[in-house]
Amino acid sequence: MSLSAVLACLIVLIFALLGVAKIMALGPMPELAAHAGFTTASYRLIGALELAGAIGAASARSCRCSESWPASAC
């Protein structure tokens, strides 16, 4: 596994874990939201965006290049 694959997997894992924790308001997340000046609802929206970023990074990483894909997409 290359270094870029390891880093991509690490980014996906971090974004997914933090996104789910924010969406479910686990542990200190409500206090962290209040400290940062966000409502719990807006913090959950941020978590949903983090989770969407994790899904996008994971799907982009799993994309396999073929002849139909332009070289710049890989």
C-alpha positions as CSV (number, residue, x, y, z in Angstrom):
1,M,0.0,0.0,0.0
2,S,1.4,3.4,-0.9
3,L,1.8,6.3,1.4
4,S,-1.0,8.2,-0.4
5,A,-3.4,5.3,0.1
6,V,-2.6,5.2,3.8
7,L,-3.1,8.9,4.2
8,A,-6.4,8.8,2.3
9,C,-7.6,6.0,4.5
10,L,-6.6,7.9,7.6
11,I,-8.4,11.1,6.4
12,V,-11.5,9.0,5.7
13,L,-11.4,7.4,9.1
14,I,-10.9,10.7,11.0
15,F,-13.6,12.5,9.0
16,A,-16.1,9.7,9.5
17,L,-15.5,9.2,13.2
18,L,-15.7,12.9,14.0
19,G,-18.7,13.4,11.7
20,V,-20.6,10.6,13.4
21,A,-19.7,11.9,16.8
22,K,-21.0,15.3,15.9
23,I,-24.2,14.0,14.4
24,M,-25.0,11.8,17.4
25,A,-23.8,14.5,19.8
26,L,-21.6,12.0,21.6
27,G,-19.3,12.8,24.6
28,P,-18.1,16.3,24.8
29,M,-19.5,17.4,21.4
30,P,-22.4,19.5,22.7
31,E,-20.0,21.4,25.0
32,L,-17.5,21.8,22.2
33,A,-20.3,23.2,20.0
34,A,-21.3,25.7,22.7
35,H,-17.7,26.7,23.3
36,A,-17.2,27.3,19.6
37,G,-20.4,29.4,19.4
38,F,-22.5,26.8,17.5
39,T,-25.9,25.4,18.3
40,T,-26.1,21.6,18.5
41,A,-28.2,21.6,15.3
42,S,-25.5,23.5,13.4
43,Y,-22.8,21.3,14.8
44,R,-24.8,18.3,13.6
45,L,-24.9,19.9,10.1
46,I,-21.1,20.3,10.3
47,G,-20.9,16.6,11.2
48,A,-23.0,15.6,8.3
49,L,-20.7,17.6,6.0
50,E,-17.7,15.8,7.5
51,L,-19.3,12.5,6.9
52,A,-20.1,13.5,3.3
53,G,-16.5,14.4,2.9
54,A,-15.4,11.0,4.2
55,I,-17.8,9.3,1.8
56,G,-16.5,11.4,-1.1
57,A,-12.9,10.7,-0.3
58,A,-13.5,7.0,0.1
59,S,-15.4,6.8,-3.2
60,A,-12.7,8.8,-5.0
61,R,-10.0,6.6,-3.6
62,S,-11.8,3.4,-4.6
63,C,-12.3,4.7,-8.2
64,R,-10.3,2.6,-10.6
65,C,-9.1,4.2,-13.8
66,S,-10.1,2.6,-17.1
67,E,-9.9,3.6,-20.7
68,S,-13.3,5.4,-20.5
69,W,-12.0,7.8,-17.7
70,P,-9.9,10.8,-18.7
71,A,-6.4,10.6,-17.3
72,S,-6.9,13.8,-15.3
73,A,-9.7,12.1,-13.3
74,C,-7.4,9.6,-11.8
